[in-house]
């Protein structure tokens, strides 16, 4: 702490390091924008993972107010991530084509942090090659997901969460559970209660991820159309296959099982 009186803005933020990280491979004007946007995505992904760890801790501690605050922050970050696509979409297909070949085998599908976010939210169906090469992803698929932590939170508040759901094999994908949905319906019966608000904040997060997938797909379509993506990925076809696959399906399913829509927590 002795150095703090001499700390500068640039020194604290390590701006010399940060601003030296942009190294476009061509002279194309728009490549710098492409680099910066994707670096900022990775910074936001880092923050989402940081917040998700706190969210799970607060859920398992039974901290309703803290869980609600953190889940809402993650949802706001996702709104910001989606909003950045507006900037990226100012780049025309011709402008992207001017430097696309310089990307080589690199592809957004290689984002280790986004895969980890998916695992934290509950995805378990990763290719074996992804798991072998990523220790953090291996760890993420081996521990409880955010939804698992929500179930423990609800059980801690006295809701009769099925034992099978609480003790499930964490390495297996979550399958929608009618027993869990009955618990959620009971939670939503008190729509102004803290548990219902926490559930709705998780729906906001889930919606944010789905909105990101949709906007990402449309950005790819308007930039490269139906072409194969960089790195040989399936491009728009793959992104389209991921749409409308919620991380927390039970929280969506209960909406068709009740006569009135739950309180929106956003």
ChimeraX commands (.cxc) that place a marker at each C-alpha (Angstrom):
marker #1 position 0.00,0.00,0.00 radius 0.5
marker #1 position 3.01,2.31,0.35 radius 0.5
marker #1 position 2.99,2.86,-3.41 radius 0.5
marker #1 position -0.65,4.00,-3.57 radius 0.5
marker #1 position 0.02,7.80,-3.28 radius 0.5
marker #1 position 2.09,7.58,-6.47 radius 0.5
marker #1 position -0.31,5.32,-8.35 radius 0.5
marker #1 position -1.42,6.80,-11.65 radius 0.5
marker #1 position -4.50,6.10,-13.76 radius 0.5
marker #1 position -2.41,4.50,-16.49 radius 0.5
marker #1 position -0.35,2.53,-14.00 radius 0.5
marker #1 position -3.35,1.15,-12.13 radius 0.5
marker #1 position -5.03,0.03,-15.34 radius 0.5
marker #1 position -1.73,-1.07,-16.94 radius 0.5
marker #1 position -2.66,0.90,-20.02 radius 0.5
marker #1 position 0.76,0.49,-21.63 radius 0.5
marker #1 position 0.18,-3.29,-21.63 radius 0.5
marker #1 position -3.49,-3.06,-22.54 radius 0.5
marker #1 position -3.08,-0.69,-25.48 radius 0.5
marker #1 position -0.16,-2.66,-26.89 radius 0.5
marker #1 position -2.31,-5.78,-27.25 radius 0.5
marker #1 position -3.91,-4.69,-30.53 radius 0.5
marker #1 position -1.78,-5.95,-33.42 radius 0.5
marker #1 position -3.71,-5.97,-36.71 radius 0.5
marker #1 position -2.18,-8.26,-39.34 radius 0.5
marker #1 position -3.11,-6.10,-42.33 radius 0.5
marker #1 position -3.38,-2.43,-43.25 radius 0.5
marker #1 position -7.18,-2.70,-43.54 radius 0.5
marker #1 position -8.78,0.11,-41.56 radius 0.5
marker #1 position -11.52,-2.03,-39.98 radius 0.5
marker #1 position -9.28,-4.76,-38.62 radius 0.5
marker #1 position -8.50,-2.70,-35.52 radius 0.5
marker #1 position -12.22,-2.43,-34.76 radius 0.5
marker #1 position -12.58,-6.20,-35.16 radius 0.5
marker #1 position -9.68,-6.86,-32.79 radius 0.5
marker #1 position -10.85,-4.40,-30.13 radius 0.5
marker #1 position -14.47,-5.63,-30.16 radius 0.5
marker #1 position -13.38,-9.24,-29.63 radius 0.5
marker #1 position -10.87,-8.34,-26.94 radius 0.5
marker #1 position -13.59,-6.43,-25.11 radius 0.5
marker #1 position -15.86,-9.47,-25.42 radius 0.5
marker #1 position -13.23,-11.57,-23.68 radius 0.5
marker #1 position -12.93,-8.99,-20.89 radius 0.5
marker #1 position -16.69,-9.08,-20.38 radius 0.5
marker #1 position -16.64,-12.90,-20.45 radius 0.5
marker #1 position -14.01,-12.79,-17.71 radius 0.5
marker #1 position -16.27,-10.55,-15.64 radius 0.5
marker #1 position -19.30,-12.79,-16.22 radius 0.5
marker #1 position -17.36,-15.79,-14.93 radius 0.5
marker #1 position -16.22,-13.73,-11.94 radius 0.5
marker #1 position -19.81,-12.72,-11.16 radius 0.5
marker #1 position -21.20,-16.21,-11.78 radius 0.5
marker #1 position -18.88,-17.65,-9.14 radius 0.5
marker #1 position -20.19,-15.08,-6.66 radius 0.5
marker #1 position -23.78,-15.78,-7.72 radius 0.5
marker #1 position -23.40,-19.49,-7.01 radius 0.5
marker #1 position -21.77,-18.81,-3.67 radius 0.5
marker #1 position -24.58,-16.46,-2.66 radius 0.5
marker #1 position -27.27,-18.88,-3.82 radius 0.5
marker #1 position -25.79,-21.72,-1.80 radius 0.5
marker #1 position -25.48,-19.46,1.24 radius 0.5
marker #1 position -29.19,-18.61,0.94 radius 0.5
marker #1 position -28.43,-14.93,0.32 radius 0.5
marker #1 position -31.48,-13.77,-1.61 radius 0.5
marker #1 position -30.61,-10.09,-1.89 radius 0.5
marker #1 position -27.01,-10.80,-2.89 radius 0.5
marker #1 position -28.07,-13.42,-5.43 radius 0.5
marker #1 position -30.60,-11.06,-6.96 radius 0.5
marker #1 position -28.09,-8.23,-7.22 radius 0.5
marker #1 position -25.42,-10.41,-8.84 radius 0.5
marker #1 position -27.78,-12.11,-11.30 radius 0.5
marker #1 position -29.10,-8.72,-12.39 radius 0.5
marker #1 position -25.56,-7.47,-12.90 radius 0.5
marker #1 position -24.78,-10.44,-15.15 radius 0.5
marker #1 position -27.94,-9.73,-17.15 radius 0.5
marker #1 position -26.87,-6.09,-17.58 radius 0.5
marker #1 position -23.42,-7.17,-18.75 radius 0.5
marker #1 position -25.04,-9.44,-21.33 radius 0.5
marker #1 position -27.08,-6.48,-22.59 radius 0.5
marker #1 position -23.82,-4.58,-23.04 radius 0.5
marker #1 position -22.22,-7.52,-24.85 radius 0.5
marker #1 position -25.19,-7.68,-27.24 radius 0.5
marker #1 position -25.06,-3.92,-27.76 radius 0.5
marker #1 position -21.47,-4.11,-28.96 radius 0.5
marker #1 position -22.72,-5.95,-32.04 radius 0.5
marker #1 position -24.27,-2.69,-33.17 radius 0.5
marker #1 position -20.76,-1.31,-33.52 radius 0.5
marker #1 position -19.43,-4.41,-35.25 radius 0.5
marker #1 position -22.31,-4.33,-37.73 radius 0.5
marker #1 position -21.11,-0.97,-39.05 radius 0.5
marker #1 position -18.44,-3.03,-40.86 radius 0.5
marker #1 position -19.56,-4.09,-44.32 radius 0.5
marker #1 position -18.93,-7.53,-45.86 radius 0.5
marker #1 position -16.36,-5.97,-48.21 radius 0.5
marker #1 position -14.54,-4.31,-45.29 radius 0.5
marker #1 position -14.38,-7.63,-43.42 radius 0.5
marker #1 position -13.19,-9.45,-46.53 radius 0.5
marker #1 position -10.24,-7.04,-46.71 radius 0.5
marker #1 position -8.59,-8.75,-43.72 radius 0.5
marker #1 position -10.49,-12.02,-43.27 radius 0.5
marker #1 position -7.74,-14.20,-44.76 radius 0.5
marker #1 position -5.33,-12.88,-42.11 radius 0.5
marker #1 position -7.43,-14.57,-39.40 radius 0.5
marker #1 position -6.14,-17.97,-40.50 radius 0.5
marker #1 position -7.64,-20.74,-38.36 radius 0.5
marker #1 position -8.80,-18.41,-35.59 radius 0.5
marker #1 position -12.52,-18.42,-34.84 radius 0.5
marker #1 position -14.84,-17.14,-32.15 radius 0.5
marker #1 position -15.84,-20.77,-31.58 radius 0.5
marker #1 position -12.40,-21.17,-29.98 radius 0.5
marker #1 position -13.24,-18.83,-27.10 radius 0.5
marker #1 position -12.35,-20.83,-24.01 radius 0.5
marker #1 position -14.09,-18.37,-21.72 radius 0.5
marker #1 position -17.40,-18.56,-23.57 radius 0.5
marker #1 position -17.28,-22.36,-23.42 radius 0.5
marker #1 position -16.68,-22.05,-19.70 radius 0.5
marker #1 position -19.67,-19.73,-19.35 radius 0.5
marker #1 position -21.79,-22.34,-21.13 radius 0.5
marker #1 position -20.52,-25.01,-18.72 radius 0.5
marker #1 position -21.20,-22.83,-15.69 radius 0.5
marker #1 position -24.76,-22.36,-16.93 radius 0.5
marker #1 position -25.18,-26.11,-17.39 radius 0.5
marker #1 position -23.94,-27.28,-20.77 radius 0.5
marker #1 position -22.19,-30.66,-20.58 radius 0.5
marker #1 position -22.09,-31.82,-24.23 radius 0.5
marker #1 position -18.62,-30.65,-25.21 radius 0.5
marker #1 position -16.40,-32.47,-27.72 radius 0.5
marker #1 position -13.79,-34.63,-26.04 radius 0.5
marker #1 position -11.04,-32.58,-27.71 radius 0.5
marker #1 position -12.31,-29.42,-25.98 radius 0.5
marker #1 position -12.30,-31.10,-22.59 radius 0.5
marker #1 position -8.84,-32.62,-23.00 radius 0.5
marker #1 position -7.27,-29.30,-23.85 radius 0.5
marker #1 position -8.94,-27.07,-21.27 radius 0.5
marker #1 position -8.47,-27.72,-17.55 radius 0.5
marker #1 position -10.85,-24.91,-16.55 radius 0.5
marker #1 position -13.58,-26.38,-18.73 radius 0.5
marker #1 position -12.97,-29.82,-17.23 radius 0.5
marker #1 position -13.40,-28.33,-13.77 radius 0.5
marker #1 position -16.53,-26.41,-14.76 radius 0.5
marker #1 position -18.38,-29.48,-16.05 radius 0.5
marker #1 position -17.49,-31.38,-12.87 radius 0.5
marker #1 position -19.04,-28.93,-10.41 radius 0.5
marker #1 position -22.62,-27.73,-9.86 radius 0.5
marker #1 position -24.10,-25.42,-12.48 radius 0.5
marker #1 position -25.90,-22.18,-11.69 radius 0.5
marker #1 position -29.22,-24.05,-11.86 radius 0.5
marker #1 position -27.92,-26.68,-9.41 radius 0.5
marker #1 position -27.07,-23.84,-7.04 radius 0.5
marker #1 position -30.56,-22.41,-7.51 radius 0.5
marker #1 position -32.08,-25.77,-6.51 radius 0.5
marker #1 position -29.94,-25.83,-3.37 radius 0.5
marker #1 position -31.02,-22.28,-2.61 radius 0.5
marker #1 position -34.69,-23.26,-2.93 radius 0.5
marker #1 position -34.19,-26.38,-0.82 radius 0.5
marker #1 position -32.53,-24.24,1.84 radius 0.5
marker #1 position -35.66,-22.06,1.94 radius 0.5
marker #1 position -37.79,-25.11,2.69 radius 0.5
marker #1 position -39.06,-25.95,-0.79 radius 0.5
marker #1 position -39.36,-29.73,-1.42 radius 0.5
marker #1 position -36.82,-30.02,-4.22 radius 0.5
marker #1 position -36.63,-33.70,-5.26 radius 0.5
marker #1 position -33.66,-35.44,-3.71 radius 0.5
marker #1 position -32.75,-36.94,-7.09 radius 0.5
marker #1 position -32.34,-33.45,-8.51 radius 0.5
marker #1 position -30.11,-32.33,-5.63 radius 0.5
marker #1 position -27.91,-35.44,-5.83 radius 0.5
marker #1 position -27.78,-35.84,-9.61 radius 0.5
marker #1 position -24.68,-36.75,-11.63 radius 0.5
marker #1 position -23.16,-33.34,-12.37 radius 0.5
marker #1 position -21.36,-34.63,-15.47 radius 0.5
marker #1 position -24.65,-35.38,-17.22 radius 0.5
marker #1 position -26.74,-32.74,-19.00 radius 0.5
marker #1 position -29.69,-31.47,-17.00 radius 0.5
marker #1 position -33.01,-32.94,-18.10 radius 0.5
marker #1 position -36.21,-30.96,-17.40 radius 0.5
marker #1 position -37.80,-32.37,-14.27 radius 0.5
marker #1 position -41.58,-32.29,-13.58 radius 0.5
marker #1 position -40.91,-32.47,-9.84 radius 0.5
marker #1 position -38.63,-29.43,-10.00 radius 0.5
marker #1 position -41.23,-27.63,-12.09 radius 0.5
marker #1 position -43.84,-28.21,-9.39 radius 0.5
marker #1 position -41.48,-26.60,-6.89 radius 0.5
marker #1 position -40.98,-23.64,-9.22 radius 0.5
marker #1 position -44.73,-23.23,-9.62 radius 0.5
marker #1 position -45.04,-23.03,-5.84 radius 0.5
marker #1 position -42.22,-20.48,-5.74 radius 0.5
marker #1 position -43.95,-18.34,-8.35 radius 0.5
marker #1 position -47.24,-18.52,-6.45 radius 0.5
marker #1 position -45.69,-15.86,-4.19 radius 0.5
marker #1 position -44.53,-13.75,-7.13 radius 0.5
marker #1 position -43.32,-10.86,-4.98 radius 0.5
marker #1 position -41.26,-13.13,-2.72 radius 0.5
marker #1 position -37.46,-13.14,-2.85 radius 0.5
marker #1 position -37.22,-16.66,-4.29 radius 0.5
marker #1 position -39.48,-15.74,-7.24 radius 0.5
marker #1 position -37.42,-12.62,-7.90 radius 0.5
marker #1 position -34.20,-14.64,-7.88 radius 0.5
marker #1 position -35.72,-17.12,-10.34 radius 0.5
marker #1 position -36.75,-14.28,-12.64 radius 0.5
marker #1 position -33.27,-12.77,-12.50 radius 0.5
marker #1 position -31.91,-16.11,-13.75 radius 0.5
marker #1 position -34.46,-16.01,-16.57 radius 0.5
marker #1 position -33.11,-12.58,-17.47 radius 0.5
marker #1 position -29.62,-14.08,-17.64 radius 0.5
marker #1 position -30.83,-16.97,-19.78 radius 0.5
marker #1 position -32.66,-14.58,-22.10 radius 0.5
marker #1 position -29.50,-12.50,-22.37 radius 0.5
marker #1 position -27.48,-15.49,-23.55 radius 0.5
marker #1 position -30.18,-16.39,-26.09 radius 0.5
marker #1 position -30.33,-12.80,-27.32 radius 0.5
marker #1 position -26.55,-12.83,-27.73 radius 0.5
marker #1 position -26.76,-16.02,-29.81 radius 0.5
marker #1 position -29.45,-14.55,-32.06 radius 0.5
marker #1 position -27.70,-11.23,-32.61 radius 0.5
marker #1 position -24.39,-13.01,-33.20 radius 0.5
marker #1 position -26.06,-15.18,-35.84 radius 0.5
marker #1 position -27.55,-12.17,-37.65 radius 0.5
marker #1 position -24.21,-10.36,-37.54 radius 0.5
marker #1 position -22.48,-13.37,-39.13 radius 0.5
marker #1 position -25.21,-13.71,-41.77 radius 0.5
marker #1 position -24.96,-10.08,-42.81 radius 0.5
marker #1 position -21.16,-10.21,-42.87 radius 0.5
marker #1 position -20.37,-13.53,-44.58 radius 0.5
marker #1 position -23.80,-14.91,-45.53 radius 0.5
marker #1 position -23.80,-18.71,-45.80 radius 0.5
marker #1 position -20.03,-19.04,-46.22 radius 0.5
marker #1 position -17.99,-21.38,-44.03 radius 0.5
marker #1 position -16.77,-19.53,-40.95 radius 0.5
marker #1 position -13.17,-18.76,-40.14 radius 0.5
marker #1 position -11.22,-21.76,-38.90 radius 0.5
marker #1 position -13.48,-24.03,-40.95 radius 0.5
marker #1 position -16.46,-23.64,-38.61 radius 0.5
marker #1 position -19.98,-24.08,-39.94 radius 0.5
marker #1 position -20.58,-20.37,-39.52 radius 0.5
marker #1 position -24.22,-19.27,-39.52 radius 0.5
marker #1 position -25.54,-22.85,-39.77 radius 0.5
marker #1 position -23.92,-23.80,-36.45 radius 0.5
marker #1 position -25.09,-20.61,-34.73 radius 0.5
marker #1 position -28.63,-21.23,-35.96 radius 0.5
marker #1 position -28.59,-24.70,-34.38 radius 0.5
marker #1 position -27.87,-23.19,-30.95 radius 0.5
marker #1 position -30.85,-20.83,-30.94 radius 0.5
marker #1 position -33.75,-21.32,-28.57 radius 0.5
marker #1 position -31.87,-23.77,-26.35 radius 0.5
marker #1 position -32.34,-22.30,-22.86 radius 0.5
marker #1 position -29.82,-22.91,-20.11 radius 0.5
marker #1 position -32.64,-23.23,-17.54 radius 0.5
marker #1 position -35.49,-25.00,-19.39 radius 0.5
marker #1 position -37.61,-25.60,-16.28 radius 0.5
marker #1 position -37.83,-21.87,-15.59 radius 0.5
marker #1 position -39.33,-21.43,-19.05 radius 0.5
marker #1 position -41.54,-24.51,-18.99 radius 0.5
marker #1 position -43.47,-23.39,-15.91 radius 0.5
marker #1 position -44.77,-20.42,-17.86 radius 0.5
marker #1 position -47.04,-22.75,-19.82 radius 0.5
marker #1 position -48.26,-24.40,-16.60 radius 0.5
marker #1 position -49.73,-21.38,-14.88 radius 0.5
marker #1 position -52.64,-19.13,-15.67 radius 0.5
marker #1 position -50.76,-15.90,-15.00 radius 0.5
marker #1 position -47.27,-14.85,-16.05 radius 0.5
marker #1 position -44.76,-14.58,-13.18 radius 0.5
marker #1 position -43.50,-11.21,-12.05 radius 0.5
marker #1 position -40.67,-10.00,-14.26 radius 0.5
marker #1 position -37.61,-9.25,-12.18 radius 0.5
marker #1 position -35.58,-7.17,-14.68 radius 0.5
marker link #1:1,2 radius 0.2
marker link #1:2,3 radius 0.2
marker link #1:3,4 radius 0.2
marker link #1:4,5 radius 0.2
marker link #1:5,6 radius 0.2
marker link #1:6,7 radius 0.2
marker link #1:7,8 radius 0.2
marker link #1:8,9 radius 0.2
marker link #1:9,10 radius 0.2
marker link #1:10,11 radius 0.2
marker link #1:11,12 radius 0.2
marker link #1:12,13 radius 0.2
marker link #1:13,14 radius 0.2
marker link #1:14,15 radius 0.2
marker link #1:15,16 radius 0.2
marker link #1:16,17 radius 0.2
marker link #1:17,18 radius 0.2
marker link #1:18,19 radius 0.2
marker link #1:19,20 radius 0.2
marker link #1:20,21 radius 0.2
marker link #1:21,22 radius 0.2
marker link #1:22,23 radius 0.2
marker link #1:23,24 radius 0.2
marker link #1:24,25 radius 0.2
marker link #1:25,26 radius 0.2
marker link #1:26,27 radius 0.2
marker link #1:27,28 radius 0.2
marker link #1:28,29 radius 0.2
marker link #1:29,30 radius 0.2
marker link #1:30,31 radius 0.2
marker link #1:31,32 radius 0.2
marker link #1:32,33 radius 0.2
marker link #1:33,34 radius 0.2
marker link #1:34,35 radius 0.2
marker link #1:35,36 radius 0.2
marker link #1:36,37 radius 0.2
marker link #1:37,38 radius 0.2
marker link #1:38,39 radius 0.2
marker link #1:39,40 radius 0.2
marker link #1:40,41 radius 0.2
marker link #1:41,42 radius 0.2
marker link #1:42,43 radius 0.2
marker link #1:43,44 radius 0.2
marker link #1:44,45 radius 0.2
marker link #1:45,46 radius 0.2
marker link #1:46,47 radius 0.2
marker link #1:47,48 radius 0.2
marker link #1:48,49 radius 0.2
marker link #1:49,50 radius 0.2
marker link #1:50,51 radius 0.2
marker link #1:51,52 radius 0.2
marker link #1:52,53 radius 0.2
marker link #1:53,54 radius 0.2
marker link #1:54,55 radius 0.2
marker link #1:55,56 radius 0.2
marker link #1:56,57 radius 0.2
marker link #1:57,58 radius 0.2
marker link #1:58,59 radius 0.2
marker link #1:59,60 radius 0.2
marker link #1:60,61 radius 0.2
marker link #1:61,62 radius 0.2
marker link #1:62,63 radius 0.2
marker link #1:63,64 radius 0.2
marker link #1:64,65 radius 0.2
marker link #1:65,66 radius 0.2
marker link #1:66,67 radius 0.2
marker link #1:67,68 radius 0.2
marker link #1:68,69 radius 0.2
marker link #1:69,70 radius 0.2
marker link #1:70,71 radius 0.2
marker link #1:71,72 radius 0.2
marker link #1:72,73 radius 0.2
marker link #1:73,74 radius 0.2
marker link #1:74,75 radius 0.2
marker link #1:75,76 radius 0.2
marker link #1:76,77 radius 0.2
marker link #1:77,78 radius 0.2
marker link #1:78,79 radius 0.2
marker link #1:79,80 radius 0.2
marker link #1:80,81 radius 0.2
marker link #1:81,82 radius 0.2
marker link #1:82,83 radius 0.2
marker link #1:83,84 radius 0.2
marker link #1:84,85 radius 0.2
marker link #1:85,86 radius 0.2
marker link #1:86,87 radius 0.2
marker link #1:87,88 radius 0.2
marker link #1:88,89 radius 0.2
marker link #1:89,90 radius 0.2
marker link #1:90,91 radius 0.2
marker link #1:91,92 radius 0.2
marker link #1:92,93 radius 0.2
marker link #1:93,94 radius 0.2
marker link #1:94,95 radius 0.2
marker link #1:95,96 radius 0.2
marker link #1:96,97 radius 0.2
marker link #1:97,98 radius 0.2
marker link #1:98,99 radius 0.2
marker link #1:99,100 radius 0.2
marker link #1:100,101 radius 0.2
marker link #1:101,102 radius 0.2
marker link #1:102,103 radius 0.2
marker link #1:103,104 radius 0.2
marker link #1:104,105 radius 0.2
marker link #1:105,106 radius 0.2
marker link #1:106,107 radius 0.2
marker link #1:107,108 radius 0.2
marker link #1:108,109 radius 0.2
marker link #1:109,110 radius 0.2
marker link #1:110,111 radius 0.2
marker link #1:111,112 radius 0.2
marker link #1:112,113 radius 0.2
marker link #1:113,114 radius 0.2
marker link #1:114,115 radius 0.2
marker link #1:115,116 radius 0.2
marker link #1:116,117 radius 0.2
marker link #1:117,118 radius 0.2
marker link #1:118,119 radius 0.2
marker link #1:119,120 radius 0.2
marker link #1:120,121 radius 0.2
marker link #1:121,122 radius 0.2
marker link #1:122,123 radius 0.2
marker link #1:123,124 radius 0.2
marker link #1:124,125 radius 0.2
marker link #1:125,126 radius 0.2
marker link #1:126,127 radius 0.2
marker link #1:127,128 radius 0.2
marker link #1:128,129 radius 0.2
marker link #1:129,130 radius 0.2
marker link #1:130,131 radius 0.2
marker link #1:131,132 radius 0.2
marker link #1:132,133 radius 0.2
marker link #1:133,134 radius 0.2
marker link #1:134,135 radius 0.2
marker link #1:135,136 radius 0.2
marker link #1:136,137 radius 0.2
marker link #1:137,138 radius 0.2
marker link #1:138,139 radius 0.2
marker link #1:139,140 radius 0.2
marker link #1:140,141 radius 0.2
marker link #1:141,142 radius 0.2
marker link #1:142,143 radius 0.2
marker link #1:143,144 radius 0.2
marker link #1:144,145 radius 0.2
marker link #1:145,146 radius 0.2
marker link #1:146,147 radius 0.2
marker link #1:147,148 radius 0.2
marker link #1:148,149 radius 0.2
marker link #1:149,150 radius 0.2
marker link #1:150,151 radius 0.2
marker link #1:151,152 radius 0.2
marker link #1:152,153 radius 0.2
marker link #1:153,154 radius 0.2
marker link #1:154,155 radius 0.2
marker link #1:155,156 radius 0.2
marker link #1:156,157 radius 0.2
marker link #1:157,158 radius 0.2
marker link #1:158,159 radius 0.2
marker link #1:159,160 radius 0.2
marker link #1:160,161 radius 0.2
marker link #1:161,162 radius 0.2
marker link #1:162,163 radius 0.2
marker link #1:163,164 radius 0.2
marker link #1:164,165 radius 0.2
marker link #1:165,166 radius 0.2
marker link #1:166,167 radius 0.2
marker link #1:167,168 radius 0.2
marker link #1:168,169 radius 0.2
marker link #1:169,170 radius 0.2
marker link #1:170,171 radius 0.2
marker link #1:171,172 radius 0.2
marker link #1:172,173 radius 0.2
marker link #1:173,174 radius 0.2
marker link #1:174,175 radius 0.2
marker link #1:175,176 radius 0.2
marker link #1:176,177 radius 0.2
marker link #1:177,178 radius 0.2
marker link #1:178,179 radius 0.2
marker link #1:179,180 radius 0.2
marker link #1:180,181 radius 0.2
marker link #1:181,182 radius 0.2
marker link #1:182,183 radius 0.2
marker link #1:183,184 radius 0.2
marker link #1:184,185 radius 0.2
marker link #1:185,186 radius 0.2
marker link #1:186,187 radius 0.2
marker link #1:187,188 radius 0.2
marker link #1:188,189 radius 0.2
marker link #1:189,190 radius 0.2
marker link #1:190,191 radius 0.2
marker link #1:191,192 radius 0.2
marker link #1:192,193 radius 0.2
marker link #1:193,194 radius 0.2
marker link #1:194,195 radius 0.2
marker link #1:195,196 radius 0.2
marker link #1:196,197 radius 0.2
marker link #1:197,198 radius 0.2
marker link #1:198,199 radius 0.2
marker link #1:199,200 radius 0.2
marker link #1:200,201 radius 0.2
marker link #1:201,202 radius 0.2
marker link #1:202,203 radius 0.2
marker link #1:203,204 radius 0.2
marker link #1:204,205 radius 0.2
marker link #1:205,206 radius 0.2
marker link #1:206,207 radius 0.2
marker link #1:207,208 radius 0.2
marker link #1:208,209 radius 0.2
marker link #1:209,210 radius 0.2
marker link #1:210,211 radius 0.2
marker link #1:211,212 radius 0.2
marker link #1:212,213 radius 0.2
marker link #1:213,214 radius 0.2
marker link #1:214,215 radius 0.2
marker link #1:215,216 radius 0.2
marker link #1:216,217 radius 0.2
marker link #1:217,218 radius 0.2
marker link #1:218,219 radius 0.2
marker link #1:219,220 radius 0.2
marker link #1:220,221 radius 0.2
marker link #1:221,222 radius 0.2
marker link #1:222,223 radius 0.2
marker link #1:223,224 radius 0.2
marker link #1:224,225 radius 0.2
marker link #1:225,226 radius 0.2
marker link #1:226,227 radius 0.2
marker link #1:227,228 radius 0.2
marker link #1:228,229 radius 0.2
marker link #1:229,230 radius 0.2
marker link #1:230,231 radius 0.2
marker link #1:231,232 radius 0.2
marker link #1:232,233 radius 0.2
marker link #1:233,234 radius 0.2
marker link #1:234,235 radius 0.2
marker link #1:235,236 radius 0.2
marker link #1:236,237 radius 0.2
marker link #1:237,238 radius 0.2
marker link #1:238,239 radius 0.2
marker link #1:239,240 radius 0.2
marker link #1:240,241 radius 0.2
marker link #1:241,242 radius 0.2
marker link #1:242,243 radius 0.2
marker link #1:243,244 radius 0.2
marker link #1:244,245 radius 0.2
marker link #1:245,246 radius 0.2
marker link #1:246,247 radius 0.2
marker link #1:247,248 radius 0.2
marker link #1:248,249 radius 0.2
marker link #1:249,250 radius 0.2
marker link #1:250,251 radius 0.2
marker link #1:251,252 radius 0.2
marker link #1:252,253 radius 0.2
marker link #1:253,254 radius 0.2
marker link #1:254,255 radius 0.2
marker link #1:255,256 radius 0.2
marker link #1:256,257 radius 0.2
marker link #1:257,258 radius 0.2
marker link #1:258,259 radius 0.2
marker link #1:259,260 radius 0.2
marker link #1:260,261 radius 0.2
marker link #1:261,262 radius 0.2
marker link #1:262,263 radius 0.2
marker link #1:263,264 radius 0.2
marker link #1:264,265 radius 0.2
marker link #1:265,266 radius 0.2
view
